[in-house]
Amino acid sequence: MPTVAIIGAGPLGRRLAELSARAGFTVLLEDVMPSHLHHAQEALRAQLNAAALAAVQFVATIEDAVREADLVIDCVPDELESKLEIFWLLDRMAPPRAVFATPTLRLSIADLAAATYRPQQCIAIEAEASALPEGAQVRLRAAPATSPATVALMEDFWRRLGFVATVVAG
């Protein structure tokens, strides 16, 4: 089962960590704010059974989170500077196979992907924590360079989480 690194332990990061752990993924959850990570740990302890909780590791650095990741989902603020910085860092720290997915409702995935050496492995997720009820539909936005393998990986990821993913160009 692939390893999922989630950068940011706010509401969306916690929700994705919970869903991913329940689906059987190994999850590495990171946040620069120790208090956010602590709150996430407490919330996930209350929401997950022992087996699912054992699949979640709480880590203090981006490097520790992405070192073995197959999929990296950044849940940093939806601001261009923050997203560009995180993509730049991820590109240098994550293994070459890692796919980058970013929740954004307004930023261009093509612009963000251009900040990496792997634009074919970048995709956007149009989602917020409150918009992820069980079984909902998730929209993925692929850049012109996004590969079919990246799209397939993301569609499978969301299917395993119990969602239907639709892919649009963007």
C-alpha positions as CSV (number, residue, x, y, z in Angstrom):
1,M,0.0,0.0,0.0
2,P,1.4,3.4,-0.9
3,T,2.7,5.9,1.7
4,V,0.9,9.2,1.9
5,A,2.6,12.3,3.3
6,I,0.3,15.0,4.4
7,I,1.9,18.4,4.9
8,G,-0.3,20.5,7.3
9,A,-2.4,19.2,10.2
10,G,-5.2,21.6,10.0
11,P,-8.8,20.5,9.4
12,L,-8.2,19.3,5.8
13,G,-4.9,17.6,6.7
14,R,-6.5,15.8,9.7
15,R,-9.5,14.7,7.6
16,L,-7.2,13.3,4.8
17,A,-5.0,11.6,7.4
18,E,-8.1,10.0,9.0
19,L,-9.6,8.8,5.6
20,S,-6.2,7.6,4.4
21,A,-5.5,5.6,7.5
22,R,-8.9,4.0,7.4
23,A,-8.3,3.0,3.8
24,G,-5.1,1.2,4.8
25,F,-2.5,3.7,3.7
26,T,0.6,4.4,5.7
27,V,0.3,8.1,6.6
28,L,2.9,10.6,7.7
29,L,1.4,13.8,9.0
30,E,3.5,16.9,9.4
31,D,3.0,20.4,10.6
32,V,5.4,23.2,11.4
33,M,3.3,24.1,14.4
34,P,3.7,21.6,17.2
35,S,0.3,22.6,18.6
36,H,-1.4,21.7,15.3
37,L,0.3,18.3,15.3
38,H,-0.7,17.7,18.9
39,H,-4.4,18.6,18.2
40,A,-4.3,16.3,15.2
41,Q,-2.9,13.5,17.2
42,E,-5.6,13.9,19.9
43,A,-8.4,14.1,17.2
44,L,-7.2,11.0,15.4
45,R,-6.9,9.0,18.6
46,A,-10.6,9.7,19.2
47,Q,-11.6,8.9,15.6
48,L,-9.5,5.9,14.6
49,N,-9.4,2.3,15.8
50,A,-6.0,1.0,17.0
51,A,-5.1,-0.6,13.7
52,A,-5.8,2.6,11.7
53,L,-4.1,4.8,14.3
54,A,-1.0,2.6,14.0
55,A,-0.8,3.5,10.3
56,V,-0.3,7.2,11.2
57,Q,3.0,8.7,12.1
58,F,3.3,12.3,13.4
59,V,6.5,13.9,12.2
60,A,8.1,17.3,12.8
61,T,9.8,18.0,9.5
62,I,8.8,18.0,5.9
63,E,11.9,15.9,5.1
64,D,10.8,13.2,7.5
65,A,7.3,13.2,6.1
66,V,8.2,12.9,2.4
67,R,11.4,10.8,2.5
68,E,9.5,7.5,1.6
69,A,6.3,9.0,0.2
70,D,4.6,7.8,-2.9
71,L,2.0,10.6,-2.7
72,V,2.4,14.0,-1.1
73,I,-0.6,16.2,-0.3
74,D,0.2,19.7,0.9
75,C,-2.5,21.3,3.0
76,V,-0.7,24.7,3.4
77,P,-2.7,27.9,2.9
78,D,-4.1,28.4,-0.6
79,E,-1.8,31.3,-1.3
80,L,0.6,31.4,-4.3
81,E,3.8,32.1,-2.3
82,S,3.0,29.3,0.2
83,K,2.2,26.8,-2.5
84,L,5.3,27.7,-4.6
85,E,7.5,27.4,-1.6
86,I,6.1,24.0,-0.6
87,F,6.4,22.6,-4.1
88,W,10.0,23.8,-4.4
89,L,10.8,22.1,-1.0
90,L,8.9,18.9,-1.9
91,D,10.6,18.6,-5.2
92,R,14.0,18.6,-3.5
93,M,13.1,16.3,-0.6
94,A,10.7,13.7,-2.0
95,P,11.8,10.6,-3.9
96,P,11.6,10.9,-7.8
97,R,8.5,8.6,-7.9
98,A,6.4,10.9,-5.6
99,V,3.3,12.5,-6.9
100,F,2.3,16.0,-5.6
101,A,-1.3,16.8,-5.0
102,T,-2.4,20.2,-3.7
103,P,-5.8,21.4,-2.6
104,T,-6.6,24.7,-4.3
105,L,-9.7,26.3,-5.5
106,R,-8.1,29.2,-7.3
107,L,-4.4,28.6,-8.2
108,S,-3.2,27.2,-11.5
109,I,-1.7,23.7,-11.1
110,A,0.3,24.4,-14.3
111,D,2.0,27.3,-12.6
112,L,2.7,25.3,-9.4
113,A,3.9,22.3,-11.4
114,A,6.3,24.5,-13.3
115,A,8.2,25.2,-10.0
116,T,9.2,21.5,-10.0
117,Y,11.3,19.1,-12.1
118,R,8.3,16.8,-12.2
119,P,5.3,18.7,-13.7
120,Q,4.0,15.4,-15.0
121,Q,3.5,14.3,-11.4
122,C,1.5,17.3,-10.1
123,I,-2.3,17.6,-9.8
124,A,-4.8,19.8,-8.0
125,I,-7.6,18.8,-5.7
126,E,-10.6,21.0,-5.5
127,A,-11.6,20.2,-1.9
128,E,-12.0,21.7,1.5
129,A,-12.3,19.7,4.8
130,S,-16.0,20.5,5.0
131,A,-16.5,19.3,1.5
132,L,-15.3,15.8,2.1
133,P,-18.3,13.9,3.5
134,E,-18.2,10.2,2.9
135,G,-18.9,9.2,-0.7
136,A,-18.8,12.7,-2.1
137,Q,-17.4,13.6,-5.5
138,V,-13.9,15.1,-5.7
139,R,-12.7,17.2,-8.6
140,L,-9.1,16.8,-9.7
141,R,-7.5,19.5,-11.9
142,A,-4.8,18.2,-14.2
143,A,-2.2,20.5,-15.8
144,P,-1.4,20.0,-19.5
145,A,1.8,18.2,-18.4
146,T,0.1,15.9,-15.8
147,S,0.7,12.3,-16.8
148,P,-2.0,9.6,-17.2
149,A,-0.2,7.6,-14.5
150,T,-0.6,10.6,-12.0
151,V,-4.3,10.9,-12.9
152,A,-4.7,7.1,-12.4
153,L,-2.9,7.1,-9.1
154,M,-5.1,10.0,-7.8
155,E,-8.3,8.4,-9.1
156,D,-7.4,5.1,-7.3
157,F,-6.4,7.0,-4.1
158,W,-9.8,8.7,-3.9
159,R,-11.7,5.5,-4.8
160,R,-10.0,3.7,-1.9
161,L,-11.1,6.6,0.3
162,G,-14.6,6.0,-0.8
163,F,-15.0,9.0,-3.2
164,V,-15.6,9.4,-6.9
165,A,-13.0,11.5,-8.6
166,T,-13.6,13.4,-11.8
167,V,-10.7,14.9,-13.7
168,V,-10.9,18.3,-15.5
169,A,-8.2,20.2,-17.4
170,G,-7.0,23.2,-15.7
